């Protein structure tokens, strides 16, 4: 039984990582990220620490075709928001192409608001982790007929 316990901890962490990753992907949809082709959702990964002491959900580092920023930077911009250059047209008939309803006017720049899908996942992560640990404990109980 004792030899199974380290493996049980790793199984529990793996289960927790999958549960939190699924919640992050759900939050990406719910928070309104325009992701028709699932790029942002597919960039999300989880890893279990080498010592088996933690699990982390993070964006994978991939080159994004046609963009200068990597998938990590794009995910960070979506999570925390970012500034964009204000419209520069000076002509009378100039109409800005940005949709003002979707941005916030800052002191100097136009700011795209944050989506905060990681931040909204954080409160649910503890509950998801507890449920995942319970699943592994039930499997251990069934394995050892306790």
N, CA and C atoms as an extended XYZ file, in Angstrom:
438
Properties=species:S:1:pos:R:3:atomname:S:1:resname:S:1:resid:I:1 pbc="F F F"
N         0.827       -1.202        0.000 N   UNK     1
C         0.000        0.000        0.000 CA  UNK     1
C         0.863        1.254        0.000 C   UNK     1
N         1.951        1.229        0.755 N   UNK     2
C         2.810        2.412        0.841 CA  UNK     2
C         3.463        2.703       -0.502 C   UNK     2
N         3.795        1.675       -1.255 N   UNK     3
C         4.419        1.911       -2.561 CA  UNK     3
C         3.461        2.581       -3.545 C   UNK     3
N         2.172        2.455       -3.340 N   UNK     4
C         1.183        3.060       -4.224 CA  UNK     4
C         0.950        4.533       -3.921 C   UNK     4
N         1.276        4.993       -2.724 N   UNK     5
C         0.937        6.366       -2.311 CA  UNK     5
C         1.642        7.434       -3.144 C   UNK     5
N         2.972        7.368       -3.424 N   UNK     6
C         3.568        8.408       -4.284 CA  UNK     6
C         2.900        8.471       -5.655 C   UNK     6
N         2.564        7.311       -6.183 N   UNK     7
C         1.880        7.282       -7.469 CA  UNK     7
C         0.482        7.890       -7.349 C   UNK     7
N        -0.159        7.693       -6.213 N   UNK     8
C        -1.495        8.254       -5.994 CA  UNK     8
C        -1.437        9.774       -5.962 C   UNK     8
N        -0.384       10.306       -5.347 N   UNK     9
C        -0.239       11.772       -5.303 CA  UNK     9
C        -0.080       12.327       -6.712 C   UNK     9
N         0.744       11.653       -7.510 N   UNK    10
C         0.933       12.111       -8.888 CA  UNK    10
C        -0.373       11.992       -9.679 C   UNK    10
N        -1.115       10.909       -9.468 N   UNK    11
C        -2.407       10.750      -10.144 CA  UNK    11
C        -3.373       11.859       -9.728 C   UNK    11
N        -3.376       12.194       -8.439 N   UNK    12
C        -4.260       13.254       -7.954 CA  UNK    12
C        -3.884       14.594       -8.584 C   UNK    12
N        -2.590       14.894       -8.637 N   UNK    13
C        -2.153       16.146       -9.248 CA  UNK    13
C        -2.473       16.177      -10.736 C   UNK    13
N        -2.312       15.045      -11.401 N   UNK    14
C        -2.637       14.968      -12.819 CA  UNK    14
C        -4.131       15.216      -13.044 C   UNK    14
N        -4.947       14.612      -12.204 N   UNK    15
C        -6.400       14.807      -12.289 CA  UNK    15
C        -6.764       16.269      -12.014 C   UNK    15
N        -6.089       16.873      -11.031 N   UNK    16
C        -6.329       18.293      -10.713 CA  UNK    16
C        -5.962       19.179      -11.899 C   UNK    16
N        -4.825       18.886      -12.505 N   UNK    17
C        -4.383       19.679      -13.653 CA  UNK    17
C        -5.369       19.615      -14.799 C   UNK    17
N        -5.878       18.419      -15.083 N   UNK    18
C        -6.863       18.282      -16.159 CA  UNK    18
C        -8.140       19.041      -15.846 C   UNK    18
N        -8.563       18.990      -14.578 N   UNK    19
C        -9.799       19.680      -14.187 CA  UNK    19
C        -9.647       21.190      -14.284 C   UNK    19
N        -8.527       21.716      -13.813 N   UNK    20
C        -8.308       23.171      -13.859 CA  UNK    20
C        -8.115       23.625      -15.306 C   UNK    20
N        -7.430       22.825      -16.120 N   UNK    21
C        -7.262       23.158      -17.533 CA  UNK    21
C        -8.609       23.239      -18.241 C   UNK    21
N        -9.494       22.302      -17.954 N   UNK    22
C       -10.830       22.341      -18.552 CA  UNK    22
C       -11.586       23.590      -18.109 C   UNK    22
N       -11.400       23.995      -16.854 N   UNK    23
C       -12.064       25.212      -16.360 CA  UNK    23
C       -11.503       26.458      -17.042 C   UNK    23
N       -10.181       26.510      -17.253 N   UNK    24
C        -9.576       27.651      -17.961 CA  UNK    24
C       -10.141       27.738      -19.373 C   UNK    24
N       -10.241       26.607      -20.060 N   UNK    25
C       -10.787       26.610      -21.420 CA  UNK    25
C       -12.247       27.050      -21.425 C   UNK    25
N       -12.992       26.646      -20.408 N   UNK    26
C       -14.388       27.076      -20.294 CA  UNK    26
C       -14.464       28.583      -20.043 C   UNK    26
N       -13.572       29.105      -19.223 N   UNK    27
C       -13.557       30.540      -18.934 CA  UNK    27
C       -13.159       31.357      -20.161 C   UNK    27
N       -12.285       30.822      -21.001 N   UNK    28
C       -11.901       31.526      -22.228 CA  UNK    28
C       -13.138       31.765      -23.086 C   UNK    28
N       -13.997       30.745      -23.183 N   UNK    29
C       -15.231       30.892      -23.946 CA  UNK    29
C       -16.171       31.864      -23.244 C   UNK    29
N       -16.350       31.676      -21.948 N   UNK    30
C       -17.323       32.457      -21.189 CA  UNK    30
C       -16.950       33.928      -21.095 C   UNK    30
N       -15.659       34.255      -21.043 N   UNK    31
C       -15.219       35.638      -20.887 CA  UNK    31
C       -15.219       36.395      -22.215 C   UNK    31
N       -15.640       35.755      -23.286 N   UNK    32
C       -15.850       36.463      -24.543 CA  UNK    32
C       -14.635       36.594      -25.435 C   UNK    32
N       -13.664       35.708      -25.312 N   UNK    33
C       -12.517       35.735      -26.220 CA  UNK    33
C       -12.991       35.201      -27.564 C   UNK    33
N       -12.785       35.976      -28.615 N   UNK    34
C       -13.188       35.577      -29.960 CA  UNK    34
C       -12.179       34.542      -30.451 C   UNK    34
N       -12.515       33.262      -30.301 N   UNK    35
C       -11.584       32.176      -30.563 CA  UNK    35
C       -12.277       31.082      -31.382 C   UNK    35
N       -12.723       31.427      -32.582 N   UNK    36
C       -13.464       30.481      -33.417 CA  UNK    36
C       -12.653       29.245      -33.781 C   UNK    36
N       -11.378       29.416      -33.978 N   UNK    37
C       -10.539       28.291      -34.407 CA  UNK    37
C        -9.801       27.629      -33.236 C   UNK    37
N       -10.177       27.947      -32.027 N   UNK    38
C        -9.643       27.326      -30.803 CA  UNK    38
C        -8.150       27.534      -30.599 C   UNK    38
N        -7.577       28.593      -31.136 N   UNK    39
C        -6.143       28.812      -30.963 CA  UNK    39
C        -5.797       29.047      -29.495 C   UNK    39
N        -6.463       29.976      -28.852 N   UNK    40
C        -6.139       30.335      -27.470 CA  UNK    40
C        -6.393       29.152      -26.549 C   UNK    40
N        -7.479       28.446      -26.746 N   UNK    41
C        -7.772       27.272      -25.916 CA  UNK    41
C        -6.743       26.163      -26.127 C   UNK    41
N        -6.297       25.970      -27.351 N   UNK    42
C        -5.323       24.908      -27.630 CA  UNK    42
C        -3.918       25.254      -27.135 C   UNK    42
N        -3.639       26.523      -26.880 N   UNK    43
C        -2.330       26.912      -26.356 CA  UNK    43
C        -2.187       26.575      -24.869 C   UNK    43
N        -3.273       26.352      -24.173 N   UNK    44
C        -3.218       26.122      -22.724 CA  UNK    44
C        -2.729       24.708      -22.435 C   UNK    44
N        -1.833       24.603      -21.466 N   UNK    45
C        -1.264       23.323      -21.058 CA  UNK    45
C        -1.254       23.251      -19.531 C   UNK    45
N        -1.018       22.067      -19.012 N   UNK    46
C        -0.755       21.923      -17.586 CA  UNK    46
C         0.449       21.025      -17.410 C   UNK    46
N         1.137       21.221      -16.296 N   UNK    47
C         2.277       20.365      -15.990 CA  UNK    47
C         2.291       20.067      -14.503 C   UNK    47
N         2.757       18.884      -14.179 N   UNK    48
C         2.937       18.477      -12.797 CA  UNK    48
C         4.409       18.673      -12.483 C   UNK    48
N         4.704       19.239      -11.328 N   UNK    49
C         6.083       19.492      -10.939 CA  UNK    49
C         6.923       18.228      -10.946 C   UNK    49
N         8.225       18.368      -11.191 N   UNK    50
C         9.105       17.199      -11.295 CA  UNK    50
C         9.141       16.397      -10.000 C   UNK    50
N         8.984       17.077       -8.865 N   UNK    51
C         8.941       16.376       -7.588 CA  UNK    51
C         7.542       15.934       -7.221 C   UNK    51
N         6.590       16.268       -8.040 N   UNK    52
C         5.202       15.892       -7.782 CA  UNK    52
C         4.572       16.723       -6.682 C   UNK    52
N         5.008       17.976       -6.533 N   UNK    53
C         4.484       18.808       -5.452 CA  UNK    53
C         3.504       19.876       -5.887 C   UNK    53
N         3.365       20.111       -7.167 N   UNK    54
C         2.449       21.142       -7.634 CA  UNK    54
C         1.979       20.822       -9.042 C   UNK    54
N         0.950       21.552       -9.448 N   UNK    55
C         0.477       21.477      -10.819 CA  UNK    55
C         0.247       22.924      -11.282 C   UNK    55
N         0.583       23.216      -12.537 N   UNK    56
C         0.451       24.572      -13.058 CA  UNK    56
C        -0.219       24.542      -14.427 C   UNK    56
N        -1.097       25.503      -14.664 N   UNK    57
C        -1.706       25.697      -15.978 CA  UNK    57
C        -1.046       26.927      -16.578 C   UNK    57
N        -0.588       26.818      -17.814 N   UNK    58
C         0.164       27.891      -18.445 CA  UNK    58
C        -0.054       27.840      -19.953 C   UNK    58
N         0.209       28.958      -20.652 N   UNK    59
C         0.126       28.927      -22.117 CA  UNK    59
C         1.424       28.368      -22.705 C   UNK    59
N         1.310       27.516      -23.690 N   UNK    60
C         2.480       26.957      -24.364 CA  UNK    60
C         3.160       28.057      -25.167 C   UNK    60
N         4.459       27.924      -25.372 N   UNK    61
C         5.181       28.922      -26.161 CA  UNK    61
C         5.299       28.421      -27.587 C   UNK    61
N         4.498       28.990      -28.466 N   UNK    62
C         4.485       28.608      -29.873 CA  UNK    62
C         4.570       29.866      -30.721 C   UNK    62
N         5.171       29.731      -31.883 N   UNK    63
C         5.162       30.845      -32.823 CA  UNK    63
C         3.778       30.930      -33.432 C   UNK    63
N         3.288       32.138      -33.579 N   UNK    64
C         1.966       32.352      -34.156 CA  UNK    64
C         2.168       32.899      -35.561 C   UNK    64
N         1.630       32.185      -36.525 N   UNK    65
C         1.831       32.561      -37.918 CA  UNK    65
C         1.236       33.943      -38.180 C   UNK    65
N         2.046       34.812      -38.783 N   UNK    66
C         1.591       36.142      -39.142 CA  UNK    66
C         1.625       37.144      -38.006 C   UNK    66
N         2.127       36.764      -36.839 N   UNK    67
C         2.189       37.674      -35.688 CA  UNK    67
C         3.624       37.748      -35.194 C   UNK    67
N         3.973       38.891      -34.594 N   UNK    68
C         5.302       39.040      -34.011 CA  UNK    68
C         5.351       38.464      -32.605 C   UNK    68
N         4.225       38.448      -31.920 N   UNK    69
C         4.166       37.950      -30.546 CA  UNK    69
C         3.959       36.441      -30.522 C   UNK    69
N         4.458       35.800      -29.463 N   UNK    70
C         4.265       34.363      -29.295 CA  UNK    70
C         2.901       34.099      -28.665 C   UNK    70
N         2.554       32.837      -28.579 N   UNK    71
C         1.268       32.471      -27.980 CA  UNK    71
C         1.200       32.879      -26.508 C   UNK    71
N         2.335       32.842      -25.800 N   UNK    72
C         2.354       33.275      -24.394 CA  UNK    72
C         2.030       34.755      -24.262 C   UNK    72
N         2.634       35.564      -25.126 N   UNK    73
C         2.378       37.014      -25.049 CA  UNK    73
C         0.936       37.337      -25.419 C   UNK    73
N         0.409       36.684      -26.425 N   UNK    74
C        -0.973       36.938      -26.821 CA  UNK    74
C        -1.917       36.549      -25.691 C   UNK    74
N        -1.648       35.413      -25.044 N   UNK    75
C        -2.472       34.994      -23.902 CA  UNK    75
C        -2.380       36.009      -22.774 C   UNK    75
N        -1.173       36.524      -22.518 N   UNK    76
C        -0.991       37.536      -21.470 CA  UNK    76
C        -1.771       38.811      -21.812 C   UNK    76
N        -1.720       39.241      -23.068 N   UNK    77
C        -2.457       40.435      -23.469 CA  UNK    77
C        -3.960       40.236      -23.290 C   UNK    77
N        -4.447       39.052      -23.619 N   UNK    78
C        -5.874       38.776      -23.436 CA  UNK    78
C        -6.237       38.727      -21.958 C   UNK    78
N        -5.376       38.156      -21.145 N   UNK    79
C        -5.634       38.028      -19.707 CA  UNK    79
C        -5.615       39.384      -19.006 C   UNK    79
N        -4.617       40.210      -19.316 N   UNK    80
C        -4.416       41.461      -18.572 CA  UNK    80
C        -4.842       42.720      -19.313 C   UNK    80
N        -5.194       42.612      -20.574 N   UNK    81
C        -5.532       43.795      -21.356 CA  UNK    81
C        -4.275       44.418      -21.933 C   UNK    81
N        -4.437       45.370      -22.855 N   UNK    82
C        -3.277       46.029      -23.453 CA  UNK    82
C        -3.700       47.334      -24.095 C   UNK    82
N        -2.718       48.206      -24.273 N   UNK    83
C        -2.968       49.504      -24.902 CA  UNK    83
C        -2.755       49.390      -26.409 C   UNK    83
N        -3.486       50.190      -27.164 N   UNK    84
C        -3.273       50.275      -28.607 CA  UNK    84
C        -3.131       51.746      -28.974 C   UNK    84
N        -2.566       51.994      -30.105 N   UNK    85
C        -2.362       53.353      -30.573 CA  UNK    85
C        -3.710       54.001      -30.864 C   UNK    85
N        -3.910       55.230      -30.409 N   UNK    86
C        -5.178       55.898      -30.698 CA  UNK    86
C        -5.283       56.245      -32.186 C   UNK    86
N        -6.488       56.459      -32.676 N   UNK    87
C        -6.656       56.835      -34.082 CA  UNK    87
C        -5.908       58.126      -34.386 C   UNK    87
N        -5.267       58.180      -35.555 N   UNK    88
C        -4.426       59.336      -35.860 CA  UNK    88
C        -5.013       60.240      -36.933 C   UNK    88
N        -6.185       59.937      -37.445 N   UNK    89
C        -6.746       60.733      -38.531 CA  UNK    89
C        -7.106       62.140      -38.097 C   UNK    89
N        -6.775       63.100      -38.935 N   UNK    90
C        -7.050       64.502      -38.624 CA  UNK    90
C        -8.085       65.101      -39.589 C   UNK    90
N        -8.390       64.405      -40.672 N   UNK    91
C        -9.324       64.928      -41.661 CA  UNK    91
C       -10.742       64.959      -41.100 C   UNK    91
N       -11.578       65.845      -41.645 N   UNK    92
C       -12.960       65.987      -41.183 CA  UNK    92
C       -13.745       64.695      -41.305 C   UNK    92
N       -13.595       64.032      -42.429 N   UNK    93
C       -14.405       62.846      -42.703 CA  UNK    93
C       -13.775       61.560      -42.174 C   UNK    93
N       -12.674       61.658      -41.429 N   UNK    94
C       -11.992       60.468      -40.917 CA  UNK    94
C       -12.872       59.762      -39.901 C   UNK    94
N       -12.995       58.455      -40.061 N   UNK    95
C       -13.740       57.643      -39.105 CA  UNK    95
C       -12.824       56.519      -38.623 C   UNK    95
N       -12.623       56.463      -37.327 N   UNK    96
C       -11.720       55.458      -36.762 CA  UNK    96
C       -12.273       54.057      -37.004 C   UNK    96
N       -11.394       53.104      -37.264 N   UNK    97
C       -11.810       51.729      -37.517 CA  UNK    97
C       -12.016       50.943      -36.231 C   UNK    97
N       -11.535       51.469      -35.108 N   UNK    98
C       -11.701       50.734      -33.859 CA  UNK    98
C       -13.132       50.883      -33.368 C   UNK    98
N       -13.613       49.840      -32.720 N   UNK    99
C       -14.956       49.857      -32.155 CA  UNK    99
C       -14.859       50.394      -30.731 C   UNK    99
N       -15.321       51.616      -30.497 N   UNK   100
C       -15.151       52.288      -29.218 CA  UNK   100
C       -15.928       51.584      -28.107 C   UNK   100
N       -16.954       50.825      -28.433 N   UNK   101
C       -17.709       50.104      -27.408 CA  UNK   101
C       -16.869       49.018      -26.747 C   UNK   101
N       -15.895       48.499      -27.466 N   UNK   102
C       -15.106       47.378      -26.953 CA  UNK   102
C       -13.803       47.805      -26.301 C   UNK   102
N       -13.508       49.085      -26.263 N   UNK   103
C       -12.258       49.561      -25.674 CA  UNK   103
C       -12.540       50.613      -24.612 C   UNK   103
N       -11.527       50.888      -23.818 N   UNK   104
C       -11.626       51.887      -22.761 CA  UNK   104
C       -10.617       52.980      -23.082 C   UNK   104
N       -11.002       54.227      -22.927 N   UNK   105
C       -10.074       55.313      -23.189 CA  UNK   105
C        -9.233       55.557      -21.942 C   UNK   105
N        -7.901       55.377      -22.072 N   UNK   106
C        -6.985       55.625      -20.972 CA  UNK   106
C        -6.493       57.058      -21.031 C   UNK   106
N        -5.462       57.384      -20.254 N   UNK   107
C        -4.924       58.740      -20.232 CA  UNK   107
C        -4.318       59.123      -21.575 C   UNK   107
N        -3.498       58.235      -22.132 N   UNK   108
C        -2.843       58.545      -23.395 CA  UNK   108
C        -3.242       57.603      -24.514 C   UNK   108
N        -3.618       56.398      -24.175 N   UNK   109
C        -3.889       55.378      -25.191 CA  UNK   109
C        -5.314       54.871      -25.089 C   UNK   109
N        -5.670       54.108      -26.085 N   UNK   110
C        -6.915       53.366      -26.058 CA  UNK   110
C        -6.558       51.997      -25.488 C   UNK   110
N        -7.329       51.531      -24.522 N   UNK   111
C        -6.986       50.295      -23.827 CA  UNK   111
C        -8.020       49.219      -24.133 C   UNK   111
N        -7.534       48.049      -24.550 N   UNK   112
C        -8.403       46.893      -24.751 CA  UNK   112
C        -8.561       46.237      -23.385 C   UNK   112
N        -9.790       46.053      -22.907 N   UNK   113
C        -9.971       45.523      -21.551 CA  UNK   113
C        -9.531       44.071      -21.415 C   UNK   113
N        -9.160       43.720      -20.187 N   UNK   114
C        -8.695       42.366      -19.880 CA  UNK   114
C        -9.865       41.389      -19.873 C   UNK   114
N        -9.577       40.140      -20.245 N   UNK   115
C       -10.593       39.085      -20.215 CA  UNK   115
C       -10.547       38.299      -18.907 C   UNK   115
N        -9.380       38.210      -18.290 N   UNK   116
C        -9.173       37.622      -16.966 CA  UNK   116
C        -9.697       36.200      -16.819 C   UNK   116
N        -9.449       35.348      -17.805 N   UNK   117
C        -9.928       33.974      -17.692 CA  UNK   117
C        -9.147       33.181      -16.655 C   UNK   117
N        -7.847       33.466      -16.458 N   UNK   118
C        -7.096       32.811      -15.384 CA  UNK   118
C        -7.591       33.297      -14.022 C   UNK   118
N        -7.833       34.585      -13.911 N   UNK   119
C        -8.275       35.163      -12.639 CA  UNK   119
C        -9.638       34.614      -12.218 C   UNK   119
N       -10.520       34.386      -13.161 N   UNK   120
C       -11.836       33.849      -12.837 CA  UNK   120
C       -11.784       32.342      -12.578 C   UNK   120
N       -10.721       31.677      -12.999 N   UNK   121
C       -10.559       30.246      -12.735 CA  UNK   121
C       -10.018       30.006      -11.330 C   UNK   121
N        -9.203       30.942      -10.841 N   UNK   122
C        -8.522       30.757       -9.558 CA  UNK   122
C        -9.457       30.394       -8.401 C   UNK   122
N       -10.600       31.074       -8.196 N   UNK   123
C       -11.475       30.691       -7.073 CA  UNK   123
C       -12.031       29.273       -7.189 C   UNK   123
N       -12.252       28.806       -8.401 N   UNK   124
C       -12.807       27.458       -8.597 CA  UNK   124
C       -11.738       26.374       -8.536 C   UNK   124
N       -10.470       26.758       -8.629 N   UNK   125
C        -9.392       25.770       -8.699 CA  UNK   125
C        -9.304       24.918       -7.447 C   UNK   125
N        -9.488       25.517       -6.282 N   UNK   126
C        -9.389       24.753       -5.043 CA  UNK   126
C       -10.485       23.684       -4.969 C   UNK   126
N       -11.694       24.059       -5.332 N   UNK   127
C       -12.803       23.098       -5.317 CA  UNK   127
C       -12.553       21.972       -6.327 C   UNK   127
N       -12.067       22.327       -7.516 N   UNK   128
C       -11.754       21.316       -8.529 CA  UNK   128
C       -10.651       20.377       -8.037 C   UNK   128
N        -9.663       20.926       -7.346 N   UNK   129
C        -8.571       20.111       -6.818 CA  UNK   129
C        -9.081       19.133       -5.760 C   UNK   129
N        -9.974       19.592       -4.907 N   UNK   130
C       -10.520       18.716       -3.869 CA  UNK   130
C       -11.317       17.563       -4.495 C   UNK   130
N       -12.106       17.873       -5.510 N   UNK   131
C       -12.877       16.826       -6.191 CA  UNK   131
C       -11.959       15.808       -6.865 C   UNK   131
N       -10.886       16.294       -7.478 N   UNK   132
C        -9.941       15.392       -8.144 CA  UNK   132
C        -9.245       14.494       -7.119 C   UNK   132
N        -8.880       15.055       -5.976 N   UNK   133
C        -8.246       14.253       -4.931 CA  UNK   133
C        -9.213       13.192       -4.402 C   UNK   133
N       -10.479       13.566       -4.274 N   UNK   134
C       -11.495       12.599       -3.823 CA  UNK   134
C       -11.614       11.434       -4.807 C   UNK   134
N       -11.574       11.723       -6.103 N   UNK   135
C       -11.651       10.656       -7.115 CA  UNK   135
C       -10.516        9.657       -6.939 C   UNK   135
N        -9.298       10.183       -6.728 N   UNK   136
C        -8.139        9.307       -6.574 CA  UNK   136
C        -8.251        8.498       -5.282 C   UNK   136
N        -8.747        9.128       -4.219 N   UNK   137
C        -8.933        8.390       -2.959 CA  UNK   137
C        -9.955        7.259       -3.113 C   UNK   137
N       -11.008        7.508       -3.847 N   UNK   138
C       -12.008        6.461       -4.098 CA  UNK   138
C       -11.361        5.315       -4.889 C   UNK   138
N       -10.524        5.646       -5.880 N   UNK   139
C        -9.833        4.596       -6.635 CA  UNK   139
C        -8.926        3.773       -5.730 C   UNK   139
N        -8.221        4.447       -4.797 N   UNK   140
C        -7.360        3.731       -3.862 CA  UNK   140
C        -8.176        2.830       -2.928 C   UNK   140
N        -9.296        3.339       -2.459 N   UNK   141
C       -10.168        2.541       -1.608 CA  UNK   141
C       -10.627        1.273       -2.337 C   UNK   141
N       -11.013        1.440       -3.570 N   UNK   142
C       -11.467        0.287       -4.361 CA  UNK   142
C       -10.315       -0.687       -4.645 C   UNK   142
N        -9.110       -0.134       -4.820 N   UNK   143
C        -7.949       -0.965       -5.094 CA  UNK   143
C        -7.575       -1.834       -3.892 C   UNK   143
N        -7.669       -1.251       -2.696 N   UNK   144
C        -7.255       -1.969       -1.487 CA  UNK   144
C        -8.448       -2.507       -0.683 C   UNK   144
N        -9.643       -2.370       -1.204 N   UNK   145
C       -10.868       -2.838       -0.549 CA  UNK   145
C       -10.966       -2.363        0.906 C   UNK   145
N       -10.824       -1.031        1.087 N   UNK   146
C       -10.922       -0.467        2.453 CA  UNK   146
C       -12.333       -0.101        2.814 C   UNK   146
